[in-house]
Amino acid sequence: MTEPVLAIRDLELTFGRWRRSKVLHGVSLHVRAGEKVALVGESGSGKSVTARLAMGLLQETGNVDVAGSIRVDGVEAAAGGRQIRRLRGRRVAMIFQDPTSALNPAFRIRGQFREVLRTAEPGLSDREADARAEAALAEVSIPDPARALNSYAFQLSGGMNQRVMIAMALANRPSLLIADEPGTALDVTVQAQTLELMRDLAATRGTAVLLISHNLGVVREFADRVYVIYRGRIVEHARTAQLFSDPRHPYTRALLAAIPKISGGGLPDLPERSPDFENPRIVHEGCAEPWELRP
Amino acid sequence: MSEPILEFDNLGKTFEADGSRVVALDDVSLAFERRGCHAIVGESGSGKTTLANLVLGLIRPTGGGIRFNGVPLPGERGIEHRRAIQLVQQNPLSALNPRRSVGASVRLPLDVHGIGTSSERPARVAALLEEVGLEAAHARRSPRGLSGGQRQRVAIARALACEPELIVLDEPTSALDVLVQARVLQLLEHLRRERGLTYLFITHDLAVVRAVATTVSVFQRGRLVESGGVEEIFAAPRNDYTRQLIGAVPVVTEAEARLRETIRAGAPPTPGAG
């Protein structure tokens, strides 16, 4: 089998020099080409820092201590540095929760789009860049791409900005797309459209997609496989159907029970925290990490 | 039915600025029963926040009116209305003054409305904190040192300090993690029963509505499109937009997925299914 596009192995992360706090305690996960994988957890679980480490973003802020390995598209990224920086925006891309604040309010979409395209092809002419940007915007169903290019982010709706950001993320045909709570700041209907676009992308272009989310409902509808993370540790790993029909870890079970259901039923009496939530990782059948398999 | 606690009579609100007009709320008539949890749902731009602001008296209607306990609002008893109708917001960190201790935040409404004597007030603050599941010792803490769920409990205690009849809950658990949300929703339910409170529960989360509300009113672009008991509406929504909203909810169980399919299809659900 070919190497996964993203392979994170025993990742540990510690913040701070003097008052050290460890936020990841050996996280392992992988995403193959064309696969849609979710990393699901609550706030403070370490899901977003895992994504930012994979992009090589967090390493640039300093004051972080990283151990373990992150391989992105064949490049070792755990230590950060030039190699992963060169992949960013080209081979790997990320979309964020709030598209309007992720775009620069002081520049038109046109200029920002040109910059994105030139990270892959520095010599690209303005005319060629604009033509590609229009094509990319049309691909995400923006009705009037030329007008969108001439706009500032604040002139477009949240849904439009989300599409612009996805178009930018996809413009250079990345092999890995990391989506951190995409569209959570937007209405459910826009959120559904965003997931639909990402689903298409994995199916038609073989893009590996890692969805970071706190919403198990969204995960159930989108992902092929799911990692559940709690306080810096993966606690359960399963195919989506396995996880929802047979959740085994006390933490996953508590989460599923605590979610209000449209089919009714009251709210169960559950603790916000429990020592059981820190039970060892449960891996469902057929879900071992590639390096854990015996040859 | 006893006298409703809150009534909207052809309520409307139009915002006008620089020659452009936005109809935020258009000819809404509704009555809310005492001791109920009344959900107001809709997407952004539906008018649900405008509705909350009108009930709180922060803005004035441009058409129709609101009656609270049968009295037009805002009336001569303005301060009394303000005491009787309280607000709990989505983000408790921005709703609480970060420079003020938790105890001072909960005490302020007691001072403003002259509730109890000043020597009684510290004990009253402690009792309120305990009522929402915190400890009296939390009074000395800063809201910044608390978790999101604890902060929301402080905001609830502050609202209760005024001995309100009606609480406007504006997405009170949307910023909370799901396990914390479940606890806060349970607390709100408990308080409603114990104190005989009425809630106007503004949210976009239909699963939360199903779990805690007694009635639901669905808004779309400023218009009321459907209103009724929660069980009836989730069993058989009559309006297309309501169906669309329930049909877009991400679900986690097979029973929910089946119900959602029936609702999307628009057919009345077969008895005994789901």
Interface residues (C-beta under 8 A of the other chain):
Chain A: E42 S43 G158 L186 D187 V188 T189 A192 H214 N215 L216 G217 V218 R220 E221 F244 S245 A254 L255 L256 A258 I259 P260 K261 I262 S263 G264 G265 G266 L267 P268 D269 L270 P271 E272 R273
Chain B: E43 S44 G148 G149 D177 V178 L179 V180 Q181 A182 R183 L185 Q186 E189 H204 D205 L206 A207 V208 R210 A211 V212 E231 F234 Q244 L245 I246 A248 V249 P250 V251 V252 T253 E254 A255 E256 L259 R260 G274
